[in-house]
Amino acid sequence: MFSDIEINESLEDKKAGRTSITMTACTIHQRGEWNKRGMTWLEEHVNANIESIIGAPFVVCFIDDEKTIPSGHGTLTYDEQGNCQFLDSDSVGTIQKAWIQEIEIDGITTKKLVISGYLFNQRYPAFVKWLKDEVANGTNVKGSVEANGKGDSKSIIYEGGGNGKDENGNWIMGRIPQVFDFSGLAILLPDVVTPADDGSEVIEINTINKQSTDDKSDDIKNKTKEDTVQMEELNTKIAELTAKVVELNTAISEKDAEINKCKDEINSYKNKETELNTLLVDANKSVESHKTQVAELNTEIEPLRQLKNDVDKANAQSEINSYFETIKSEDGFGESELNSLKSEYVDKCDLFGLKAKEQELCIAKFKEMKKTEKATTEINSVEEDSDTLFFSTKIEAVETNSADTGAELFK
């Protein structure tokens, strides 16, 4: 399990109307690793674009009218110029700092992009209270970072060029963003939205740790005594360091003698240079022979690789067809919704997009159900039944970054 949340903010650090929060935004990967959306965040590229997350918002799409419980990023739309918009989500805070650090989550220590900032507790008091309660109860509240093209660019630039998709329009697993801007960090409800990166998590949400005036007064009184003790310790340390300098000078003389001995050995090794050069020529000939053999083997393997690709594509199409049949039988969508899902995702073999769109439709139905339930006289009973139906249906189905259309932005 992840370590307990620390609540240790001092009075001097407290800002009016704001609650401090620290989160991990995403996992830093090695080449060959990626998150559930297929994104590989390399440390060199994250560092090169890390300044873009400073000033970006903490965002929430609330599931209720009281603005208490979050869901995902919100619904993605575009303006006339093609710029992204999330008109049904709220900016509940702002990011102030960002750095890369090794963090332990769920017993695994890896490098993470860590951010800290503030939540607006005067504007969203119910949400801030909910978040504190969830963290206090041991809930690992997750997040999902948003990324976009840098500046006015509409597209992320990936390592090696391209738009991150293969020739069939499917996202490439292991694609590496190189030039981009972080545009926000969504705080998610774990039971509604499965994040693409389990390494994005709330690690601290601070409250005031009060200190009495008397305690501060005692600290001031003890300061002079501490300074005297520190001066005595400093004098002792100076004497120890002086002795260490003498010891190091002796060691330097000994090392000089060893260096001279090494020089003699180097001269001896030079006499073997001709022999080593002969061995190197023989080794190069052996390498060339092996290269020829590898080229021949690659020629034989290529048809098998093509056959495997064909089988993989057929299996992928079979999987999405099966999942679509499950949607038709279980989710209760209308004919127009099913036709849209089939043309936009099933025919294009986009399983991630299908699951994300299914989740978006389910959340929309759930919000509408919540509004209808408020008009009844048995609201508590109805909410309990609808919650059970919604969450039991959707927890296992959601494997994407969020419910948003165009989820590529949320890494």
C-alpha positions, 0 to 999 in steps of 0.5 A: 500500500502507499504510505499514509498522507502527511498533514503538516502545513504550518501557519506561515504557509497557510494562504487565505481561501486556498488548501495546499495539495501535492499530487503525482501527475504521471509515471516516468517510463523507460523505453519500451514501457507505456501507460494504459493509453499507450503513452511513454513519458520519457524523463528527458522530454518531460523535463524539456516541457515541465515549465508548461504545467506551472499555472495549469489548473486542477480540473474537475467535472462534477457529477452532482449539482452541489459540486462535491463529487468528481467524475472525469475531465469533462466533455471535449469540444472544439471551437471554430479554430479547432481549439479544445474546450471543456465547457462542463468542467471546473478549474478548482485550483492551480499548480505552482511547482513541478519536479521529478522524484522517486515516489512509492505507490502501491509498494512500487518505487518509480520516478514520477512527475510531482506537482504541488499547488492550491485548491480554492476552498472558498469556491469549492468547499464541498469538494475540498471537504470530500477530498480530505475525507476520502484521503483520511479514509485511505482512498487512493484518489487518482488523477489524469494529466492533460497534454496538448500541442505546444502553444498554438499548435493543435497536435503533440509532436512525437519522437520520430515524427508522425501523429502517434497513429499507425497507417490504419488510424490506431494509436501506436502503443509506446508512442513518445511525446516530444514537444507538447504542453501540459494543460491541466491535471484532472482529479478523478472519482476512482469508482467512475473513471479508470485512469490511464496511469495508476501512478497519478495520485493525491499524496498530500492535502494539508490542513493547519498544524497549530502552534501556540504563542507560548511554544513560539516564545519558548523557541526564542528563549532557547535560541541563544543556548542553541547558538552557544552549543553550535559554536562549540560543536563548530570549533570541534569540527574545525579541529577534526577537519584540520587533522583530516587535511593532514591525513589526505595530504599523506594519502595524496603522496601515496597515490602519486607513487601508485600513479608512477607504478601504473605508468610503468605498467602502461608502457608494458601494455603498449608492447602487446598492442600489435598482438591485440590489433591482430585479434581485433582484425579476426574479430571484425571478420567474425562479426561480418560473417554473423551479420551476413547470417542475420540478414539471411535469417531476417529474410526468412522471418519477414513472411512470418512477421506479416502473418502474425500481424494479420492474425493480430489484426483479426483478433483485435477486430474480433475482440471489439466486435464481441465488446460491441455485442455486449454493449448492445445487450447490456447498456440499453443504448438507442439505435442512433447511439449504437450506429454511431459507436459502430461507424466511429469505433467498431469499423475502425477497430478502436477499442480504447475509443469505444470504451471511452465513448461508452463511458461518456454516454453512461455518465450522461445517462447517470447525470440525467438519472440523478436529476430525475431522482431529485424530483421523487419523494424517495430520493435516498432509496432511488439514489442507492439503487441507481448508484449500485447499477451504475458502478457495478456496470461501469467499473470493469468496463472503463480502461481508458484515461477518462470518459472524454471524447478525444482522450488522447489529451489526457496522459 
